[in-house]
Amino acid sequence: IIDTLESSQLHYRFLSPYIQSEVLLKTSYGTTGTAIIKGVQHPFLDDFQKLITHGTTEDFFKNEKLSNQLLIGESLAESLTLPLKGSIQIISPTEKQDPLGTIPKSQLFTVNAFFKSGTYEEDYKVIYTSFSSAEHFLGYQNRISGIEIRLHDAFESSVFLDQCRELLKPIMNSSLSLLDWKDLNKTLFYSLKLEQKFMTIILAFVILIAVFNIFITLTIMIFDKSRDISVLKSLGCTNRSILRIFLTKGFLIGCLGNFLGILFSFIVCFILKQYPLNLPQIYYDRTLPIQISAGFVIFVGILSILLSTLASLYPALSAS
Protein backbone atom coordinates (compact mmCIF):
# COMPACT_ATOMS: atom_id res chain seq x y z
CA ILE A 1 0.00 0.00 0.00
CA ILE A 2 2.81 2.40 0.94
CA ASP A 3 4.66 1.67 -2.34
CA THR A 4 1.44 2.25 -4.30
CA LEU A 5 0.80 5.59 -2.59
CA GLU A 6 4.40 6.78 -2.92
CA SER A 7 4.56 5.90 -6.62
CA SER A 8 1.23 7.63 -7.35
CA GLN A 9 0.67 11.20 -8.50
CA LEU A 10 -1.26 12.12 -5.34
CA HIS A 11 -0.21 15.36 -3.64
CA TYR A 12 0.44 15.22 0.11
CA ARG A 13 3.01 16.47 2.60
CA PHE A 14 4.08 13.08 3.96
CA LEU A 15 2.83 9.64 4.87
CA SER A 16 3.93 7.75 7.96
CA PRO A 17 3.00 4.23 9.10
CA TYR A 18 2.22 3.75 12.79
CA ILE A 19 1.37 1.03 15.29
CA GLN A 20 -0.89 1.45 18.28
CA SER A 21 -2.56 -0.47 21.08
CA GLU A 22 -4.58 0.21 24.21
CA VAL A 23 -2.51 0.00 27.39
CA LEU A 24 -2.75 0.51 31.14
CA LEU A 25 -0.67 3.19 32.85
CA LYS A 26 0.75 3.11 36.36
CA THR A 27 3.00 5.73 37.93
CA SER A 28 5.31 5.54 40.94
CA TYR A 29 2.86 7.88 42.70
CA GLY A 30 0.15 5.21 42.66
CA THR A 31 -2.00 6.90 40.01
CA THR A 32 -3.36 4.76 37.19
CA GLY A 33 -5.07 5.29 33.86
CA THR A 34 -5.62 3.99 30.36
CA ALA A 35 -4.32 5.27 27.04
CA ILE A 36 -3.43 4.34 23.48
CA ILE A 37 0.31 4.00 22.89
CA LYS A 38 1.23 5.01 19.36
CA GLY A 39 4.57 4.27 17.72
CA VAL A 40 5.43 6.91 15.12
CA GLN A 41 8.25 7.62 12.69
CA HIS A 42 10.41 10.69 11.97
CA PRO A 43 8.06 12.55 9.56
CA PHE A 44 5.13 12.51 11.99
CA LEU A 45 7.22 13.63 14.97
CA ASP A 46 8.88 16.43 12.99
CA ASP A 47 5.42 17.73 12.07
CA PHE A 48 4.29 17.35 15.70
CA GLN A 49 7.02 19.65 17.11
CA LYS A 50 4.81 22.76 17.09
CA LEU A 51 2.47 21.13 19.66
CA ILE A 52 5.22 20.35 22.19
CA THR A 53 4.99 22.64 25.23
CA HIS A 54 7.71 21.23 27.53
CA GLY A 55 10.71 18.99 27.02
CA THR A 56 12.31 17.75 23.83
CA THR A 57 12.20 14.81 21.44
CA GLU A 58 15.78 15.10 20.20
CA ASP A 59 16.78 11.67 21.55
CA PHE A 60 13.56 9.96 20.52
CA PHE A 61 15.14 7.98 17.71
CA LYS A 62 18.54 7.26 19.28
CA ASN A 63 18.91 3.58 20.16
CA GLU A 64 15.17 3.34 19.58
CA LYS A 65 14.48 -0.11 21.00
CA LEU A 66 16.10 0.76 24.33
CA SER A 67 15.18 4.44 24.61
CA ASN A 68 11.62 3.90 25.92
CA GLN A 69 10.83 7.62 25.73
CA LEU A 70 7.31 9.02 25.72
CA LEU A 71 5.57 12.10 24.43
CA ILE A 72 2.47 12.59 26.56
CA GLY A 73 -0.39 15.11 26.67
CA GLU A 74 -0.22 17.84 29.31
CA SER A 75 -3.74 17.06 30.48
CA LEU A 76 -3.05 13.34 30.91
CA ALA A 77 0.21 14.08 32.76
CA GLU A 78 -1.66 16.47 35.05
CA SER A 79 -4.34 13.87 35.83
CA LEU A 80 -1.63 11.30 36.63
CA THR A 81 0.46 13.86 38.57
CA LEU A 82 3.37 12.88 36.32
CA PRO A 83 6.35 15.28 36.06
CA LEU A 84 8.69 15.77 33.12
CA LYS A 85 11.40 13.06 33.09
CA GLY A 86 9.15 11.00 35.36
CA SER A 87 8.84 7.22 34.94
CA ILE A 88 5.64 5.42 34.09
CA GLN A 89 4.93 1.71 33.86
CA ILE A 90 3.01 0.68 30.76
CA ILE A 91 1.15 -2.62 30.83
CA SER A 92 0.27 -4.15 27.48
CA PRO A 93 -2.48 -6.71 26.71
CA THR A 94 0.29 -8.65 24.95
CA GLU A 95 1.28 -11.60 27.12
CA LYS A 96 4.73 -13.03 27.78
CA GLN A 97 5.96 -16.29 29.28
CA ASP A 98 7.32 -16.16 32.83
CA PRO A 99 8.58 -18.89 35.19
CA LEU A 100 5.28 -18.41 37.07
CA GLY A 101 3.20 -18.68 33.88
CA THR A 102 1.75 -16.26 31.33
CA ILE A 103 1.62 -12.62 32.49
CA PRO A 104 0.84 -9.28 30.76
CA LYS A 105 3.89 -7.55 29.34
CA SER A 106 4.97 -4.37 31.15
CA GLN A 107 7.82 -1.92 30.75
CA LEU A 108 9.06 1.34 32.26
CA PHE A 109 9.06 4.42 30.02
CA THR A 110 10.44 7.92 30.64
CA VAL A 111 8.37 11.03 29.85
CA ASN A 112 10.59 13.25 27.73
CA ALA A 113 8.09 15.85 26.55
CA PHE A 114 4.55 17.20 26.97
CA PHE A 115 2.27 18.29 24.15
CA LYS A 116 -1.05 20.12 23.85
CA SER A 117 -3.17 19.55 20.75
CA GLY A 118 -6.41 21.14 21.99
CA THR A 119 -8.54 17.99 21.49
CA TYR A 120 -9.71 15.82 24.36
CA GLU A 121 -9.06 12.45 22.65
CA GLU A 122 -5.48 13.42 21.79
CA ASP A 123 -4.50 15.12 25.04
CA TYR A 124 -6.05 12.58 27.42
CA LYS A 125 -5.99 9.33 25.48
CA VAL A 126 -2.87 9.10 23.27
CA ILE A 127 0.81 8.76 24.19
CA TYR A 128 3.59 8.66 21.61
CA THR A 129 6.87 6.77 21.38
CA SER A 130 9.22 5.82 18.55
CA PHE A 131 8.04 3.23 16.04
CA SER A 132 10.79 0.75 16.99
CA SER A 133 10.17 1.12 20.75
CA ALA A 134 6.45 0.41 20.29
CA GLU A 135 7.18 -2.47 17.91
CA HIS A 136 9.59 -4.03 20.41
CA PHE A 137 7.25 -3.52 23.39
CA LEU A 138 4.03 -4.67 21.71
CA GLY A 139 5.66 -7.53 19.83
CA TYR A 140 4.48 -6.27 16.44
CA GLN A 141 6.83 -7.79 13.89
CA ASN A 142 6.39 -6.60 10.29
CA ARG A 143 2.91 -5.29 11.16
CA ILE A 144 1.38 -1.83 11.26
CA SER A 145 -1.91 -0.49 12.60
CA GLY A 146 -2.34 2.12 9.91
CA ILE A 147 -0.82 4.79 7.68
CA GLU A 148 -1.24 8.48 8.49
CA ILE A 149 -1.16 10.94 5.59
CA ARG A 150 -0.84 14.69 6.09
CA LEU A 151 -2.09 17.01 3.34
CA HIS A 152 -1.13 20.56 2.40
CA ASP A 153 -4.77 21.59 2.86
CA ALA A 154 -6.80 19.63 5.42
CA PHE A 155 -10.08 20.72 3.81
CA GLU A 156 -9.21 18.77 0.66
CA SER A 157 -9.34 15.49 2.58
CA SER A 158 -12.64 14.34 1.02
CA VAL A 159 -11.28 14.70 -2.53
CA PHE A 160 -8.01 13.02 -1.53
CA LEU A 161 -9.93 10.16 0.10
CA ASP A 162 -11.87 9.51 -3.12
CA GLN A 163 -8.60 9.48 -5.07
CA CYS A 164 -7.10 6.98 -2.62
CA ARG A 165 -10.15 4.71 -2.88
CA GLU A 166 -9.85 4.71 -6.66
CA LEU A 167 -6.10 4.07 -6.50
CA LEU A 168 -6.31 1.25 -3.95
CA LYS A 169 -9.45 -0.34 -5.40
CA PRO A 170 -7.57 -3.44 -6.73
CA ILE A 171 -6.20 -4.27 -3.26
CA MET A 172 -9.09 -3.09 -1.07
CA ASN A 173 -10.62 -5.66 1.29
CA SER A 174 -12.82 -5.78 4.39
CA SER A 175 -9.83 -5.31 6.73
CA LEU A 176 -8.77 -2.06 5.05
CA SER A 177 -10.64 1.17 5.80
CA LEU A 178 -9.94 4.72 4.64
CA LEU A 179 -10.88 7.53 7.03
CA ASP A 180 -10.20 11.25 7.09
CA TRP A 181 -10.14 13.64 10.03
CA LYS A 182 -13.87 14.35 9.62
CA ASP A 183 -14.71 10.65 9.99
CA LEU A 184 -12.43 10.30 13.03
CA ASN A 185 -14.11 13.28 14.73
CA LYS A 186 -17.65 12.58 13.53
CA THR A 187 -19.16 12.82 17.03
CA LEU A 188 -17.57 16.21 17.66
CA PHE A 189 -18.78 17.68 14.35
CA TYR A 190 -22.28 16.29 14.92
CA SER A 191 -22.37 17.96 18.34
CA LEU A 192 -21.21 21.27 16.86
CA LYS A 193 -23.85 21.10 14.12
CA LEU A 194 -26.54 20.37 16.69
CA GLU A 195 -25.34 23.24 18.85
CA GLN A 196 -25.37 25.58 15.85
CA LYS A 197 -28.97 24.62 15.06
CA PHE A 198 -30.06 25.30 18.64
CA MET A 199 -28.25 28.66 18.64
CA THR A 200 -30.02 29.60 15.38
CA ILE A 201 -33.40 28.70 16.93
CA ILE A 202 -32.62 30.74 20.06
CA LEU A 203 -31.53 33.72 17.93
CA ALA A 204 -34.73 33.45 15.87
CA PHE A 205 -36.85 33.55 19.05
CA VAL A 206 -34.94 36.62 20.31
CA ILE A 207 -35.57 38.44 17.01
CA LEU A 208 -39.28 37.45 17.03
CA ILE A 209 -39.67 38.74 20.60
CA ALA A 210 -38.05 42.05 19.58
CA VAL A 211 -40.35 42.30 16.54
CA PHE A 212 -43.41 41.56 18.70
CA ASN A 213 -42.31 44.33 21.13
CA ILE A 214 -42.13 46.81 18.23
CA PHE A 215 -45.59 45.70 17.08
CA ILE A 216 -47.10 46.17 20.58
CA THR A 217 -45.31 49.52 21.12
CA LEU A 218 -46.57 51.00 17.85
CA THR A 219 -50.10 49.63 18.37
CA ILE A 220 -50.34 51.22 21.82
CA MET A 221 -48.88 54.47 20.46
CA ILE A 222 -51.56 54.60 17.73
CA PHE A 223 -54.33 54.18 20.32
CA ASP A 224 -52.78 56.94 22.44
CA LYS A 225 -52.32 59.24 19.45
CA SER A 226 -55.68 58.59 17.76
CA ARG A 227 -56.83 62.18 18.42
CA ASP A 228 -53.60 63.61 17.02
CA ILE A 229 -53.95 61.42 13.94
CA SER A 230 -57.52 62.70 13.44
CA VAL A 231 -56.27 66.31 13.71
CA LEU A 232 -53.57 65.61 11.12
CA LYS A 233 -56.15 64.13 8.76
CA SER A 234 -58.44 67.15 9.22
CA LEU A 235 -55.50 69.42 8.34
CA GLY A 236 -55.11 67.57 5.02
CA CYS A 237 -52.61 64.86 5.87
CA THR A 238 -53.23 61.88 3.59
CA ASN A 239 -53.49 58.25 4.69
CA ARG A 240 -50.32 57.50 2.72
CA SER A 241 -48.38 60.13 4.70
CA ILE A 242 -49.54 58.68 8.04
CA LEU A 243 -48.66 55.17 6.82
CA ARG A 244 -45.20 56.45 5.85
CA ILE A 245 -44.70 58.07 9.28
CA PHE A 246 -45.31 54.86 11.22
CA LEU A 247 -43.40 52.67 8.77
CA THR A 248 -40.45 55.06 9.07
CA LYS A 249 -40.73 54.87 12.85
CA GLY A 250 -40.58 51.06 12.77
CA PHE A 251 -37.65 51.17 10.34
CA LEU A 252 -35.72 53.64 12.56
CA ILE A 253 -36.38 51.54 15.69
CA GLY A 254 -35.00 48.49 13.84
CA CYS A 255 -31.92 50.41 12.62
CA LEU A 256 -31.18 51.86 16.06
CA GLY A 257 -31.63 48.49 17.79
CA ASN A 258 -29.38 46.78 15.23
CA PHE A 259 -26.67 49.43 15.52
CA LEU A 260 -26.61 49.32 19.33
CA GLY A 261 -26.78 45.50 19.39
CA ILE A 262 -23.94 45.04 16.87
CA LEU A 263 -21.82 47.71 18.57
CA PHE A 264 -22.30 46.09 21.98
CA SER A 265 -21.51 42.63 20.51
CA PHE A 266 -18.28 43.87 18.92
CA ILE A 267 -17.19 45.47 22.21
CA VAL A 268 -17.89 42.23 24.15
CA CYS A 269 -16.02 40.13 21.52
CA PHE A 270 -13.05 42.51 21.61
CA ILE A 271 -12.89 42.33 25.42
CA LEU A 272 -13.11 38.51 25.38
CA LYS A 273 -10.29 38.34 22.80
CA GLN A 274 -8.07 40.61 24.87
CA TYR A 275 -8.94 38.96 28.19
CA PRO A 276 -9.91 35.33 27.43
CA LEU A 277 -12.16 33.41 29.81
CA ASN A 278 -10.59 30.29 31.30
CA LEU A 279 -12.98 27.36 30.84
CA PRO A 280 -13.04 24.13 32.92
CA GLN A 281 -10.88 21.15 31.89
CA ILE A 282 -13.86 19.26 30.45
CA TYR A 283 -13.77 21.52 27.35
CA TYR A 284 -11.46 20.87 24.38
CA ASP A 285 -10.25 24.46 24.33
CA ARG A 286 -9.54 26.05 27.71
CA THR A 287 -10.38 29.52 26.34
CA LEU A 288 -13.65 30.70 24.81
CA PRO A 289 -13.12 30.84 21.01
CA ILE A 290 -14.28 34.09 19.37
CA GLN A 291 -14.91 34.38 15.63
CA ILE A 292 -16.86 37.18 13.96
CA SER A 293 -18.53 36.27 10.68
CA ALA A 294 -19.14 39.42 8.64
CA GLY A 295 -21.63 37.63 6.37
CA PHE A 296 -23.69 36.35 9.29
CA VAL A 297 -23.70 39.79 11.00
CA ILE A 298 -24.90 41.48 7.78
CA PHE A 299 -27.57 38.80 7.18
CA VAL A 300 -28.97 39.03 10.73
CA GLY A 301 -28.85 42.86 10.61
CA ILE A 302 -30.78 43.09 7.32
CA LEU A 303 -33.29 40.44 8.46
CA SER A 304 -33.89 42.26 11.76
CA ILE A 305 -34.48 45.63 10.04
CA LEU A 306 -36.81 44.00 7.50
CA LEU A 307 -38.84 42.26 10.22
CA SER A 308 -38.97 45.46 12.30
CA THR A 309 -40.38 47.35 9.31
CA LEU A 310 -42.92 44.59 8.58
CA ALA A 311 -43.95 44.56 12.27
CA SER A 312 -44.88 48.23 11.97
CA LEU A 313 -46.98 47.63 8.82
CA TYR A 314 -50.20 46.52 10.56
CA PRO A 315 -50.20 49.36 13.17
CA ALA A 316 -49.42 51.87 10.35
CA LEU A 317 -52.33 50.56 8.25
CA SER A 318 -54.62 50.80 11.30
CA ALA A 319 -53.56 54.40 11.86
CA SER A 320 -54.15 55.36 8.21
PyMOL commands that set and color helices and strands:
alter all, ss='L'
color gray80, all
select helices_A, chain A and resi 2-6+42-51+64-67+74-79+120-125+131-138+154-167+169-171+181-184+186-224+226-234+239-274+294-311+313-319
alter helices_A, ss='H'
color red, helices_A
select strands_A, chain A and resi 14-27+32-40+52-55+69-73+87-98+101-115+126-130+146-150
alter strands_A, ss='S'
color yellow, strands_A
deselect
rebuild
show_as cartoon
